[in-house]
């Protein structure tokens, strides 16, 4: 990426970026804006945006940076993904208009900047190709018959090359992506995914909250029936969105199926501090990275036991045949 392109992204107003996400300042002056932190739950505003320098700082965490840093935190993405998303979702008209005005080109209509590494959605299909189905069944031990209704095959393009990935839709029309290797990504916008919302009849009934969609697919594969409403955060950076959704629907009881790492524990504590009754389900898979890791281990252990039983039975049959043969 050219240095001038990166500079244009960094000049895109943070307050406008937050406004697009429905995050409004509590207090605004000509030099700065104060917010309740979008990175965590808090009562008193401690998140400051310097509108002149276009930088932010969260005094509660002691961390800050540019709009790119903020995008990485809010949307749980890498540096390159943040740059691509900002290029996709922000027109940068103001930055380009200023640049052209200074160069004497004029202030007519401008074409939104598109980073060369941005993912361009080409096609959405209901049918997963065999290699992606095999990845789900063999490596993730997912029951395809239960999972397929929630998945799409996403065809997207990056720098003229086309790729396929498993797609899991969120409530804003974006998709979480996984391929059969190590790739994880997003077709913007990034958001949460509420599921089985028709089951929100009893406000005391717990809602199952998952960090990623593989964990949700794991619970589908583990249980005969999922009787609770569910919500997939698609990233721990979506805790604030999750809290907002739960409050809007008057849901107070959470079963948290989050990862066994610092980020997962921090998100669980954020829910507790926000006033929810939280059942930390990670204690049931405390020796594993996440729920899917636990599910895979259990399925493979069951398969190994079945294989051992089958082998033992076959050996007994073979011995029986040998004895009958000798008797003859």
Secondary structure as the mmCIF struct_conf table of DSSP 4:
data_model
#
loop_
_struct_conf.conf_type_id
_struct_conf.id
_struct_conf.beg_label_comp_id
_struct_conf.beg_label_asym_id
_struct_conf.beg_label_seq_id
_struct_conf.end_label_comp_id
_struct_conf.end_label_asym_id
_struct_conf.end_label_seq_id
HELX_RH_AL_P HELX_RH_AL_P1 UNK A 3 UNK A 10
TURN_TY1_P TURN_TY1_P1 UNK A 11 UNK A 11
BEND BEND1 UNK A 12 UNK A 12
HELX_RH_AL_P HELX_RH_AL_P2 UNK A 14 UNK A 20
TURN_TY1_P TURN_TY1_P2 UNK A 21 UNK A 22
BEND BEND2 UNK A 26 UNK A 26
STRN STRN1 UNK A 27 UNK A 28
BEND BEND3 UNK A 30 UNK A 31
STRN STRN2 UNK A 32 UNK A 35
TURN_TY1_P TURN_TY1_P3 UNK A 38 UNK A 39
BEND BEND4 UNK A 40 UNK A 40
BEND BEND5 UNK A 43 UNK A 44
STRN STRN3 UNK A 47 UNK A 50
TURN_TY1_P TURN_TY1_P4 UNK A 51 UNK A 54
STRN STRN4 UNK A 55 UNK A 58
TURN_TY1_P TURN_TY1_P5 UNK A 59 UNK A 62
STRN STRN5 UNK A 63 UNK A 65
HELX_RH_AL_P HELX_RH_AL_P3 UNK A 67 UNK A 75
TURN_TY1_P TURN_TY1_P6 UNK A 76 UNK A 76
HELX_RH_AL_P HELX_RH_AL_P4 UNK A 79 UNK A 89
HELX_RH_AL_P HELX_RH_AL_P5 UNK A 93 UNK A 103
TURN_TY1_P TURN_TY1_P7 UNK A 104 UNK A 104
BEND BEND6 UNK A 107 UNK A 108
HELX_LH_PP_P HELX_LH_PP_P1 UNK A 111 UNK A 113
TURN_TY1_P TURN_TY1_P8 UNK A 116 UNK A 117
STRN STRN6 UNK A 120 UNK A 125
BEND BEND7 UNK A 126 UNK A 126
HELX_RH_AL_P HELX_RH_AL_P6 UNK A 130 UNK A 134
HELX_RH_PI_P HELX_RH_PI_P1 UNK A 135 UNK A 139
BEND BEND8 UNK A 140 UNK A 140
HELX_RH_AL_P HELX_RH_AL_P7 UNK A 144 UNK A 147
HELX_RH_3T_P HELX_RH_3T_P1 UNK A 148 UNK A 150
STRN STRN7 UNK A 152 UNK A 158
TURN_TY1_P TURN_TY1_P9 UNK A 159 UNK A 160
STRN STRN8 UNK A 161 UNK A 169
TURN_TY1_P TURN_TY1_P10 UNK A 171 UNK A 172
BEND BEND9 UNK A 173 UNK A 173
STRN STRN9 UNK A 175 UNK A 178
BEND BEND10 UNK A 180 UNK A 182
STRN STRN10 UNK A 184 UNK A 187
BEND BEND11 UNK A 188 UNK A 189
HELX_LH_PP_P HELX_LH_PP_P2 UNK A 190 UNK A 190
STRN STRN11 UNK A 193 UNK A 195
HELX_RH_3T_P HELX_RH_3T_P2 UNK A 197 UNK A 199
TURN_TY1_P TURN_TY1_P11 UNK A 200 UNK A 201
TURN_TY1_P TURN_TY1_P12 UNK A 203 UNK A 204
BEND BEND12 UNK A 205 UNK A 205
HELX_LH_PP_P HELX_LH_PP_P3 UNK A 206 UNK A 206
STRN STRN12 UNK A 207 UNK A 210
BEND BEND13 UNK A 211 UNK A 212
HELX_RH_AL_P HELX_RH_AL_P8 UNK A 213 UNK A 222
BEND BEND14 UNK A 224 UNK A 224
BEND BEND15 UNK A 228 UNK A 228
STRN STRN13 UNK A 230 UNK A 232
BEND BEND16 UNK A 234 UNK A 235
HELX_RH_3T_P HELX_RH_3T_P3 UNK A 236 UNK A 238
HELX_RH_AL_P HELX_RH_AL_P9 UNK A 239 UNK A 248
TURN_TY1_P TURN_TY1_P13 UNK A 249 UNK A 250
STRN STRN14 UNK A 253 UNK A 257
BEND BEND17 UNK A 260 UNK A 261
HELX_RH_AL_P HELX_RH_AL_P10 UNK A 262 UNK A 273
TURN_TY1_P TURN_TY1_P14 UNK A 274 UNK A 275
STRN STRN15 UNK A 277 UNK A 280
HELX_RH_3T_P HELX_RH_3T_P4 UNK A 281 UNK A 285
TURN_TY1_P TURN_TY1_P15 UNK A 286 UNK A 287
BEND BEND18 UNK A 288 UNK A 290
HELX_RH_AL_P HELX_RH_AL_P11 UNK A 291 UNK A 327
#
